[in-house]
Amino acid sequence: MENPQSDIFLIAPGVRRSHGKSTLADVAAQAGVTTMTVSRLLREPNSVKPETAERIRQALTATGYTPNKQAGSLASGRSALVAVLIPSVANSIFAETIQGLAETLQPAGLELMLAPSGYSHEREENQLRAMLGWAPAAVVVTGRQHSAGSLQLLRSAREAGTPVIEMWDNEPQTAEFTQIGFNHHQAGQAMARHLLHCGYTDLMFLDSSVVQDYRAHERGLGFVQAAEQAGVEVRIQTAQLGEPMAAGRAMLQGLLQPSRPLAIGFANDHLAVGALLQACDFGLAVPQQLALLGFGDFPIAGQLMGGLSTLAAPRHLIGLECGRSILNSLNIKIRSSETSLEPVCLEPKLMIRHTTKLF
């Protein structure tokens, strides 16, 4: 049985579909090509001449052909889907990573099956169990902290030959699966060292309110460690629950003048933006009276009040490297695609803007 891997094509308005399911041979006959050519277009669209590809697409529409994914999975052992689990679809920091994955995998006929865990280990485990039932070609999870059940599912998938990637993290000493990302403890250290280099000697880190946002917590611990090693006063505070910008505002509102630090590092840019807006409302001189350093380099960071200093995470590149690693693991070669042969550690980049300055 042939196993074309592609998007599902919809029937054009006015085209009547027969009760019997169209076959690959029906499409080939309609387009005047071989079934092999149709299959090749579905697996790798750019491998067929444009004029031939257009005839095949018209035939796909006319016949209403859709690939039998379940049958294909039984024949090949895997589907054309890549399971991707992220903490949230509302956060642009993960959206750009998903875009990078899609850009790399789609030319190979692989599509994403996406699930947001809401930073819940229990939900991630349930999602993994459901997604693995579709025999995905690969599995991508966010971070390296998982429930015992999720770890067993990931190990079983890997033992069955399914590539497993932990993205947005890198801890080589304890790595059990391929990791593509960076070390968050070291990222937090880099944030504190920048503020120390600027001359600030009273520091604070505003941590994420999400209990299972382990990567943010690791950055906070790294921030505190670097400050303490330099003999500088440092404290860590957890943001209030709710919308991050409002939480950033609330944090600054709750700090009285005598106890206000000279510089604050943040778990993410949205918290930092809220604090920056509140600092302006207070009439504080930024960065002279209060320095602010975010994380993520969200689009708003470079546009607001001269720009928010931040540690830029390689959001899009993480997705590209994950996709390349998957293609390499599956021995899929795509023209003009450079595949990654080893786990990749991608270092964040410090973006120095208005809210931190050297004096």
C-alpha positions as CSV (number, residue, x, y, z in Angstrom):
1,M,0.0,0.0,0.0
2,E,1.3,3.4,-0.9
3,N,1.7,5.8,2.0
4,P,1.5,9.4,0.7
5,Q,2.1,12.0,3.4
6,S,0.6,15.4,2.9
7,D,-2.0,17.9,3.9
8,I,-5.7,16.9,3.6
9,F,-7.1,18.6,0.5
10,L,-10.7,19.8,0.6
11,I,-13.3,19.4,-2.1
12,A,-13.9,22.5,-4.1
13,P,-17.5,24.0,-3.9
14,G,-19.8,22.4,-6.5
15,V,-17.7,19.2,-6.9
16,R,-19.7,16.2,-5.9
17,R,-17.8,13.4,-4.1
18,S,-18.7,9.8,-4.8
19,H,-19.7,7.5,-2.1
20,G,-16.7,5.4,-2.7
21,K,-13.4,6.8,-1.4
22,S,-11.1,8.0,-4.2
23,T,-7.8,6.2,-4.6
24,L,-4.3,7.3,-5.6
25,A,-4.9,5.7,-9.0
26,D,-8.0,7.8,-9.5
27,V,-5.9,11.0,-8.9
28,A,-3.2,9.8,-11.2
29,A,-5.6,8.9,-14.0
30,Q,-7.3,12.4,-13.7
31,A,-3.9,14.2,-13.9
32,G,-2.4,12.0,-16.5
33,V,0.6,10.9,-14.4
34,T,1.7,7.8,-12.6
35,T,0.7,7.0,-9.0
36,M,4.4,7.3,-8.0
37,T,4.4,11.0,-9.2
38,V,1.3,11.7,-7.2
39,S,2.8,10.1,-4.1
40,R,6.0,12.0,-4.6
41,L,4.1,15.3,-4.7
42,L,2.3,14.5,-1.5
43,R,5.4,13.5,0.3
44,E,7.7,16.3,-1.0
45,P,5.8,19.0,-2.9
46,N,8.9,20.7,-4.3
47,S,10.1,17.5,-6.0
48,V,7.6,17.7,-8.9
49,K,7.7,20.2,-11.8
50,P,5.3,23.2,-11.2
51,E,3.0,22.4,-14.2
52,T,2.7,18.8,-13.3
53,A,2.1,19.7,-9.6
54,E,-0.7,22.0,-10.6
55,R,-2.4,19.2,-12.7
56,I,-2.2,16.9,-9.7
57,R,-3.6,19.4,-7.3
58,Q,-6.5,20.0,-9.6
59,A,-7.1,16.2,-9.7
60,L,-6.9,16.0,-5.9
61,T,-9.6,18.7,-5.7
62,A,-11.8,17.1,-8.4
63,T,-11.6,13.6,-6.9
64,G,-11.7,14.6,-3.2
65,Y,-8.8,12.3,-2.4
66,T,-7.6,12.2,1.1
67,P,-4.7,10.0,2.3
68,N,-5.5,7.1,4.7
69,K,-3.3,8.1,7.5
70,Q,-4.2,5.2,9.8
71,A,-3.5,2.7,7.1
72,G,-0.2,4.4,6.3
73,S,0.8,4.2,9.9
74,L,0.1,0.5,10.0
75,A,2.2,0.0,6.8
76,S,5.2,2.1,7.7
77,G,5.1,2.1,11.5
78,R,4.7,5.8,11.8
79,S,2.5,8.6,10.6
80,A,3.3,11.9,8.9
81,L,2.6,13.7,12.2
82,V,5.1,15.2,14.6
83,A,3.8,15.5,18.2
84,V,4.7,18.8,19.8
85,L,3.9,19.6,23.4
86,I,4.4,23.2,24.6
87,P,3.3,25.0,27.8
88,S,1.1,27.6,26.2
89,V,-0.1,28.7,22.7
90,A,-0.8,32.2,24.1
91,N,2.9,33.0,24.6
92,S,4.7,34.3,21.5
93,I,8.0,32.9,22.8
94,F,6.7,29.4,21.9
95,A,4.8,30.5,18.8
96,E,8.0,31.4,17.0
97,T,9.5,28.0,17.9
98,I,6.5,26.3,16.4
99,Q,6.9,28.4,13.3
100,G,10.5,27.3,12.9
101,L,9.5,23.6,13.3
102,A,6.8,23.9,10.7
103,E,9.1,25.7,8.2
104,T,11.6,22.8,8.5
105,L,9.2,19.9,8.5
106,Q,6.5,20.8,6.0
107,P,8.7,20.5,2.9
108,A,9.3,16.9,4.0
109,G,5.6,16.2,4.2
110,L,5.5,16.2,8.0
111,E,2.9,18.2,9.9
112,L,2.6,19.2,13.5
113,M,0.2,17.8,16.0
114,L,0.2,20.5,18.7
115,A,-0.9,20.4,22.3
116,P,-0.6,23.0,25.1
117,S,0.0,21.5,28.5
118,G,-0.7,24.7,30.5
119,Y,2.5,23.9,32.5
120,S,0.7,20.8,33.9
121,H,2.7,17.6,34.2
122,E,-0.5,15.6,34.5
123,R,-1.9,17.2,31.3
124,E,1.3,16.6,29.5
125,E,1.2,12.9,30.4
126,N,-2.4,12.6,29.2
127,Q,-1.5,14.4,26.0
128,L,1.5,12.2,25.3
129,R,-0.5,9.1,25.8
130,A,-3.2,10.3,23.3
131,M,-0.7,11.6,20.7
132,L,1.5,8.4,20.8
133,G,-1.6,6.5,19.8
134,W,-1.3,8.2,16.4
135,A,2.2,6.7,15.9
136,P,3.9,10.1,15.4
137,A,7.1,10.3,13.3
138,A,8.7,12.1,16.2
139,V,7.9,13.6,19.6
140,V,9.0,17.1,20.8
141,V,8.4,18.2,24.4
142,T,9.3,21.4,26.2
143,G,11.9,21.2,29.0
144,R,13.4,18.3,30.8
145,Q,11.0,18.0,33.8
146,H,8.3,15.5,33.4
147,S,6.1,13.2,35.4
148,A,7.2,9.6,36.0
149,G,4.4,8.4,33.6
150,S,5.6,10.9,30.9
151,L,9.2,9.7,31.2
152,Q,8.1,6.1,30.7
153,L,6.1,7.0,27.6
154,L,9.0,9.0,26.2
155,R,11.4,6.1,26.9
156,S,9.1,3.6,25.3
157,A,8.7,5.8,22.2
158,R,12.5,6.2,21.9
159,E,13.0,2.4,22.3
160,A,10.5,1.9,19.5
161,G,12.6,4.1,17.2
162,T,10.7,7.4,17.5
163,P,13.0,10.4,17.8
164,V,12.3,12.3,21.1
165,I,13.5,15.9,21.6
166,E,13.4,18.0,24.7
167,M,13.5,21.6,23.4
168,W,14.1,24.9,25.2
169,D,16.5,23.2,27.7
170,N,20.1,22.0,27.8
171,E,21.6,20.1,30.8
172,P,24.1,17.7,29.3
173,Q,25.0,16.1,32.7
174,T,21.5,14.7,33.2
175,A,20.2,14.5,29.6
176,E,18.3,11.4,28.7
177,F,17.0,12.5,25.4
178,T,18.2,14.9,22.7
179,Q,18.1,18.4,24.0
180,I,17.9,21.5,21.8
181,G,18.0,24.8,23.7
182,F,20.1,26.5,26.4
183,N,20.9,26.3,30.1
184,H,18.5,28.4,32.1
185,H,20.6,28.5,35.2
186,Q,23.4,30.0,33.2
187,A,21.0,32.4,31.6
188,G,20.0,33.8,35.0
189,Q,23.7,34.1,35.9
190,A,24.3,36.2,32.7
191,M,21.4,38.5,33.7
192,A,22.8,39.2,37.1
193,R,26.3,39.7,35.8
194,H,25.1,42.3,33.3
195,L,23.5,44.3,36.1
196,L,26.6,43.9,38.3
197,H,28.8,45.1,35.4
198,C,26.6,48.1,35.1
199,G,27.4,49.0,38.7
200,Y,24.2,48.1,40.5
201,T,24.8,46.6,43.9
202,D,21.2,46.0,45.2
203,L,19.4,43.4,43.0
204,M,16.1,41.5,42.9
205,F,14.6,38.8,40.7
206,L,10.9,38.7,40.0
207,D,10.1,35.0,39.4
208,S,7.2,33.5,37.5
209,S,4.0,32.8,39.5
210,V,3.5,29.5,37.7
211,V,4.7,26.7,40.0
212,Q,5.8,24.4,37.1
213,D,7.6,27.1,35.1
214,Y,10.8,25.4,36.0
215,R,12.9,27.2,33.4
216,A,12.0,30.6,34.9
217,H,12.8,29.3,38.4
218,E,16.2,28.0,37.3
219,R,17.0,31.5,35.8
220,G,16.1,33.0,39.2
221,L,18.4,30.6,41.1
222,G,21.2,31.4,38.7
223,F,20.6,35.1,39.1
224,V,20.8,34.9,42.9
225,Q,23.9,32.7,42.8
226,A,25.8,35.1,40.5
227,A,24.9,38.0,42.7
228,E,25.8,36.3,46.0
229,Q,29.1,35.1,44.5
230,A,29.9,38.8,43.8
231,G,29.0,39.7,47.4
232,V,26.0,41.7,46.4
233,E,22.7,41.9,48.2
234,V,20.0,40.1,46.3
235,R,16.5,38.9,46.9
236,I,13.9,36.8,44.9
237,Q,10.2,37.5,44.8
238,T,7.4,35.7,43.1
239,A,5.0,37.6,40.9
240,Q,1.3,37.6,41.7
241,L,-1.0,35.3,39.7
242,G,-2.7,36.8,36.7
243,E,-1.8,38.9,33.7
244,P,2.0,39.3,33.6
245,M,2.1,43.1,32.9
246,A,-0.3,43.7,35.7
247,A,1.8,41.5,38.0
248,G,4.9,43.5,37.1
249,R,3.1,46.7,38.0
250,A,1.8,45.3,41.2
251,M,5.3,44.2,42.2
252,L,6.7,47.7,41.9
253,Q,3.6,49.2,43.7
254,G,4.3,46.9,46.6
255,L,7.9,48.0,47.0
256,L,8.3,50.9,49.4
257,Q,11.0,53.5,48.7
258,P,13.5,52.4,51.4
259,S,13.3,48.8,50.3
260,R,13.3,49.3,46.6
261,P,16.2,47.6,44.9
262,L,18.5,49.4,42.4
263,A,18.0,46.8,39.7
264,I,15.5,44.0,38.9
265,G,15.7,41.0,36.7
266,F,12.5,39.4,35.5
267,A,11.4,35.9,34.6
268,N,10.0,37.3,31.3
269,D,9.6,40.6,29.3
270,H,5.9,41.0,30.1
271,L,6.6,41.3,33.8
272,A,9.4,43.7,33.1
273,V,7.2,45.8,30.8
274,G,4.6,46.2,33.5
275,A,7.2,47.3,36.0
276,L,8.6,49.8,33.4
277,L,5.2,51.3,32.9
278,Q,4.7,51.6,36.7
279,A,8.1,53.2,37.1
280,C,7.1,55.8,34.6
281,D,3.9,56.5,36.5
282,F,5.9,56.9,39.7
283,G,8.3,59.3,37.9
284,L,11.3,57.1,38.6
285,A,14.4,57.8,36.4
286,V,15.2,54.6,34.5
287,P,17.9,53.4,34.6
288,Q,19.4,55.8,37.0
289,Q,17.1,55.2,39.9
290,L,15.8,51.8,38.8
291,A,17.3,49.4,36.2
292,L,15.1,46.7,34.6
293,L,16.2,43.6,32.7
294,G,13.8,41.3,31.0
295,F,14.0,37.9,29.4
296,G,12.8,36.7,26.0
297,D,13.1,39.8,23.8
298,F,9.4,39.9,23.0
299,P,8.4,42.3,20.2
300,I,7.2,45.0,22.7
301,A,10.7,45.0,24.4
302,G,12.3,46.9,21.5
303,Q,9.6,49.4,21.0
304,L,8.7,50.7,24.5
305,M,10.2,53.9,25.9
306,G,13.6,53.6,24.3
307,G,13.6,49.8,24.6
308,L,13.7,47.3,27.4
309,S,17.1,45.6,28.1
310,T,16.6,41.9,27.9
311,L,18.2,38.5,27.3
312,A,17.0,37.4,23.9
313,A,16.1,33.7,23.6
314,P,16.7,32.1,20.2
315,R,13.0,31.2,19.8
316,H,12.8,30.6,16.1
317,L,16.2,29.0,15.8
318,I,15.2,26.4,18.4
319,G,12.4,25.3,16.2
320,L,14.6,25.2,13.1
321,E,17.2,23.0,14.9
322,C,14.5,20.7,16.3
323,G,13.1,20.2,12.8
324,R,16.5,19.5,11.3
325,S,17.3,17.0,14.1
326,I,14.1,15.2,13.4
327,L,14.8,15.0,9.6
328,N,18.3,13.7,10.3
329,S,17.0,11.1,12.7
330,L,14.4,9.9,10.1
331,N,17.0,10.0,7.3
332,I,15.0,12.5,5.4
333,K,17.0,14.7,3.0
334,I,15.5,17.9,1.9
335,R,17.3,20.1,-0.6
336,S,18.9,23.2,0.8
337,S,18.3,21.9,4.4
338,E,21.2,21.6,6.7
339,T,20.6,18.9,9.3
340,S,21.9,18.9,12.8
341,L,24.0,15.8,13.7
342,E,24.4,16.5,17.4
343,P,22.3,18.1,20.2
344,V,22.5,21.8,20.0
345,C,23.0,24.4,22.8
346,L,21.9,27.8,21.6
347,E,23.1,30.7,23.8
348,P,20.8,33.6,24.5
349,K,22.0,37.1,23.5
350,L,22.0,40.1,25.7
351,M,20.1,43.1,24.2
352,I,21.3,46.3,26.0
353,R,18.7,49.1,25.6
354,H,17.4,52.0,27.6
355,T,16.6,50.3,30.9
356,T,20.2,49.3,31.8
357,K,23.2,51.5,31.2
358,L,26.9,51.6,32.1
359,F,27.7,54.5,34.4
